[in-house]
Structure formats: C-alpha cells, structure tokens
Amino acid sequence: MTQQQLADAVFVSARTIISIEKEQYNPSLMLAYRMARVFGTTVEDLCLLEENRRLEDER
C-alpha cells in the first residue's frame, strides 16, 4: 500500500502519513482508529501502546 493509498483510505493527505511515519506528528484518536481498521488491527497494537507504556514506566 502506498502512502497516498493509505491517505485516501483514511481521508488525510499523503503529507500527514509521511509525518506520522517520521514520528513528527501523532494522529488523532479518530485517525488512529481509521488506520487500525485499514490494517485490520486495533489502535492499541497499531500505536504499540503496551510497549510505549512499559518504556514510560521504566523512566
């Protein structure tokens, strides 16, 4: 899937997808939900929430 195809599927610009990939932008909850649906996963898994929680707890 191209960045443009994903952008079209979740109603944002390709630039937004690029910014998310470069970790320069955090998607809104709704955008994360739409992306998770496209990829057939959960928001938790898409955003690596469990892994990020553990990293924050270690600080």
DSSP file (Angstrom, degrees, kcal/mol; ACC not computed):
  #  RESIDUE AA STRUCTURE BP1 BP2  ACC     N-H-->O    O-->H-N    N-H-->O    O-->H-N    TCO  KAPPA ALPHA  PHI   PSI    X-CA   Y-CA   Z-CA
    1    1 A M              0   0    0      0, 0.0     2,-0.1     0, 0.0     0, 0.0   0.000 360.0 360.0 360.0 132.8    0.0    0.0    0.0
    2    2 A T     >  -     0   0    0      1,-0.1     4,-2.2     4,-0.0     5,-0.2  -0.393 360.0-111.3 -82.5 165.1    1.4    3.4   -0.9
    3    3 A Q  H  > S+     0   0    0      1,-0.2     4,-2.6     2,-0.2     5,-0.2   0.895 120.7  51.5 -60.7 -39.4    1.3    6.4    1.4
    4    4 A Q  H  > S+     0   0    0      2,-0.2     4,-2.6     1,-0.2    -1,-0.2   0.897 107.7  51.3 -66.9 -39.7   -1.2    8.0   -1.0
    5    5 A Q  H  > S+     0   0    0      2,-0.2     4,-2.0     1,-0.2    -1,-0.2   0.912 112.6  46.0 -63.4 -42.0   -3.5    4.9   -0.9
    6    6 A L  H  X S+     0   0    0     -4,-2.2     4,-1.7     2,-0.2    -2,-0.2   0.933 111.7  51.9 -65.4 -45.0   -3.5    4.9    2.9
    7    7 A A  H  X>S+     0   0    0     -4,-2.6     5,-2.2     1,-0.2     4,-0.6   0.923 110.6  48.1 -56.7 -45.9   -4.1    8.6    3.0
    8    8 A D  H ><5S+     0   0    0     -4,-2.6     3,-0.6     1,-0.2    -1,-0.2   0.890 109.5  53.4 -62.3 -39.3   -7.1    8.3    0.7
    9    9 A A  H 3<5S+     0   0    0     -4,-2.0    -1,-0.2     1,-0.2    -2,-0.2   0.786 117.7  35.7 -68.3 -27.2   -8.4    5.4    2.7
   10   10 A V  H 3<5S-     0   0    0     -4,-1.7    -1,-0.2    -3,-0.3    -2,-0.2   0.280 112.1-113.5-113.5   9.7   -8.3    7.4    6.0
   11   11 A F  T <<5S+     0   0    0     -4,-0.6     2,-0.3    -3,-0.6    -3,-0.2   0.870  76.9 107.7  65.6  42.1   -9.2   10.8    4.5
   12   12 A V  S   <S-     0   0    0     -5,-2.2    -1,-0.2    -6,-0.1     2,-0.2  -0.814  72.0 -88.4-133.0 178.2   -6.0   12.7    5.1
   13   13 A S     >  -     0   0    0     -2,-0.3     4,-1.4     1,-0.1     3,-0.5  -0.493  31.6-117.4 -84.8 159.2   -3.1   13.9    2.9
   14   14 A A  H  > S+     0   0    0      1,-0.2     4,-2.5     2,-0.2     5,-0.2   0.841 116.3  63.4 -61.8 -32.3   -0.1   11.9    2.0
   15   15 A R  H  > S+     0   0    0      1,-0.2     4,-2.4     2,-0.2    -1,-0.2   0.870  99.3  53.1 -60.2 -37.4    1.9   14.5    3.8
   16   16 A T  H  > S+     0   0    0     -3,-0.5     4,-2.1     2,-0.2    -1,-0.2   0.920 109.0  48.6 -63.7 -43.7    0.1   13.6    7.0
   17   17 A I  H  X S+     0   0    0     -4,-1.4     4,-2.5     1,-0.2    -2,-0.2   0.919 111.0  50.5 -62.4 -43.5    1.0    9.9    6.6
   18   18 A I  H  X S+     0   0    0     -4,-2.5     4,-2.0     1,-0.2    -1,-0.2   0.913 109.6  50.9 -60.2 -43.6    4.6   10.8    5.9
   19   19 A S  H  <>S+     0   0    0     -4,-2.4     5,-2.9     1,-0.2     6,-1.0   0.873 110.1  49.6 -63.7 -37.8    4.7   13.0    9.1
   20   20 A I  H ><5S+     0   0    0     -4,-2.1     3,-1.6     4,-0.2    -1,-0.2   0.931 110.1  50.7 -65.3 -45.1    3.3   10.1   11.1
   21   21 A E  H 3<5S+     0   0    0     -4,-2.5    -2,-0.2     1,-0.3    -1,-0.2   0.855 110.5  48.9 -61.2 -35.3    5.9    7.7    9.7
   22   22 A K  T 3<5S-     0   0    0     -4,-2.0    -1,-0.3    -5,-0.2    -2,-0.2   0.381 113.7-120.0 -85.1   4.3    8.7   10.2   10.6
   23   23 A E  T < 5S+     0   0    0     -3,-1.6    -3,-0.2     2,-0.2    -2,-0.1   0.821  82.4 120.1  58.3  34.0    7.3   10.5   14.1
   24   24 A Q  S   <S+     0   0    0     -5,-2.9     2,-0.3     1,-0.2    -4,-0.2   0.462  73.2  36.0 -99.7  -6.3    6.8   14.2   13.5
   25   25 A Y        -     0   0    0     -6,-1.0    -1,-0.2    -5,-0.1    -2,-0.2  -0.988  68.1-145.3-150.2 134.3    3.0   14.0   14.1
   26   26 A N        -     0   0    0     -2,-0.3    -6,-0.1    -3,-0.1     6,-0.0  -0.898  30.7-124.2-100.2 126.4    0.8   12.0   16.4
   27   27 A P        -     0   0    0      0, 0.0    -1,-0.0     0, 0.0    -2,-0.0  -0.294  24.6-107.0 -68.6 152.3   -2.5   11.0   14.8
   28   28 A S     >  -     0   0    0      1,-0.1     4,-2.7     4,-0.0     5,-0.2  -0.242  36.2-103.2 -65.1 166.0   -5.8   11.9   16.5
   29   29 A L  H  > S+     0   0    0      1,-0.2     4,-2.5     2,-0.2     5,-0.2   0.909 123.6  51.0 -59.5 -42.4   -7.7    9.1   18.0
   30   30 A M  H  > S+     0   0    0      2,-0.2     4,-2.5     1,-0.2    -1,-0.2   0.907 110.9  47.6 -64.4 -41.6  -10.1    9.0   15.1
   31   31 A L  H  > S+     0   0    0      2,-0.2     4,-2.6     1,-0.2     5,-0.2   0.918 111.5  50.5 -66.1 -41.9   -7.3    8.9   12.6
   32   32 A A  H  X S+     0   0    0     -4,-2.7     4,-2.6     1,-0.2    -2,-0.2   0.911 110.6  50.6 -60.6 -41.3   -5.6    6.1   14.5
   33   33 A Y  H  X S+     0   0    0     -4,-2.5     4,-2.2     2,-0.2    -2,-0.2   0.928 110.8  48.2 -61.4 -46.1   -8.9    4.2   14.6
   34   34 A R  H  X S+     0   0    0     -4,-2.5     4,-2.0     1,-0.2    -2,-0.2   0.909 112.7  48.3 -62.4 -41.8   -9.3    4.6   10.8
   35   35 A M  H  X S+     0   0    0     -4,-2.6     4,-2.0     1,-0.2    -1,-0.2   0.913 109.3  52.9 -65.5 -41.8   -5.8    3.4   10.2
   36   36 A A  H  X>S+     0   0    0     -4,-2.6     5,-2.6     1,-0.2     4,-0.6   0.908 108.4  50.7 -59.9 -41.8   -6.2    0.4   12.5
   37   37 A R  H ><5S+     0   0    0     -4,-2.2     3,-0.8     1,-0.2    -1,-0.2   0.904 107.8  52.8 -63.6 -41.1   -9.4   -0.6   10.6
   38   38 A V  H 3<5S+     0   0    0     -4,-2.0    -1,-0.2     1,-0.2    -2,-0.2   0.904 115.6  40.7 -59.6 -41.0   -7.5   -0.3    7.2
   39   39 A F  H 3<5S-     0   0    0     -4,-2.0    -1,-0.2    -5,-0.1    -2,-0.2   0.432 111.4-119.7 -90.6   0.6   -4.8   -2.6    8.6
   40   40 A G  T <<5S+     0   0    0     -3,-0.8     2,-0.2    -4,-0.6    -3,-0.2   0.889  76.8 102.3  66.1  40.0   -7.2   -5.0   10.4
   41   41 A T  S   <S-     0   0    0     -5,-2.6     2,-0.2    -6,-0.1    -1,-0.2  -0.711  72.6 -89.3-137.1-173.0   -5.8   -4.4   13.8
   42   42 A T     >  -     0   0    0     -2,-0.2     4,-2.7     1,-0.1     5,-0.2  -0.648  30.1-117.5-100.8 161.4   -6.5   -2.4   17.0
   43   43 A V  H  > S+     0   0    0     -2,-0.2     4,-2.5     1,-0.2     6,-0.2   0.898 116.3  57.3 -60.8 -39.6   -5.5    1.1   17.9
   44   44 A E  H  4>S+     0   0    0      1,-0.2     5,-2.4     2,-0.2     6,-0.3   0.926 112.2  39.0 -58.0 -47.2   -3.5   -0.4   20.8
   45   45 A D  H >45S+     0   0    0      3,-0.2     3,-0.9     2,-0.2    -1,-0.2   0.897 113.9  54.7 -71.9 -40.0   -1.5   -2.6   18.5
   46   46 A L  H 3<5S+     0   0    0     -4,-2.7    -2,-0.2     1,-0.2    -1,-0.2   0.906 116.3  37.5 -58.7 -42.7   -1.1    0.0   15.8
   47   47 A C  T 3<5S-     0   0    0     -4,-2.5    -1,-0.2    -5,-0.2    -2,-0.2   0.357 105.4-125.5 -93.7   5.0    0.3    2.5   18.2
   48   48 A L  T <>5 +     0   0    0     -3,-0.9     4,-2.7    -4,-0.3     5,-0.2   0.891  47.1 167.0  51.9  44.1    2.4    0.0   20.2
   49   49 A L  H  >< +     0   0    0     -5,-2.4     4,-2.4    -6,-0.2     5,-0.2   0.870  68.3  50.0 -60.8 -40.6    0.6    1.3   23.3
   50   50 A E  H  > S+     0   0    0     -6,-0.3     4,-2.1     2,-0.2    -1,-0.2   0.935 113.4  46.1 -64.5 -45.1    1.7   -1.6   25.6
   51   51 A E  H  > S+     0   0    0      1,-0.2     4,-2.1     2,-0.2    -2,-0.2   0.917 114.1  48.1 -63.0 -44.0    5.4   -1.2   24.5
   52   52 A N  H  X S+     0   0    0     -4,-2.7     4,-2.2     2,-0.2    -1,-0.2   0.860 109.1  54.0 -66.5 -35.4    5.3    2.6   25.0
   53   53 A R  H  X S+     0   0    0     -4,-2.4     4,-2.4    -5,-0.2    -1,-0.2   0.927 108.6  49.2 -62.7 -44.6    3.6    2.2   28.4
   54   54 A R  H  X S+     0   0    0     -4,-2.1     4,-1.5     1,-0.2    -2,-0.2   0.914 110.1  51.0 -61.3 -43.2    6.4   -0.1   29.5
   55   55 A L  H  X S+     0   0    0     -4,-2.1     4,-0.5     1,-0.2    -1,-0.2   0.900 111.6  47.4 -61.6 -41.2    9.1    2.4   28.2
   56   56 A E  H >< S+     0   0    0     -4,-2.2     3,-0.9     1,-0.2    -1,-0.2   0.876 108.8  54.5 -67.7 -37.2    7.4    5.2   30.1
   57   57 A D  H 3< S+     0   0    0     -4,-2.4    -1,-0.2     1,-0.2    -2,-0.2   0.797 103.0  58.0 -66.6 -27.6    7.2    3.2   33.3
   58   58 A E  H 3<        0   0    0     -4,-1.5    -1,-0.2     1,-0.2    -2,-0.2   0.653 360.0 360.0 -76.8 -15.4   10.9    2.5   33.1
   59   59 A R    <<        0   0    0     -3,-0.9    -1,-0.2    -4,-0.5    -2,-0.1   0.495 360.0 360.0 -71.8 360.0   11.7    6.2   33.2
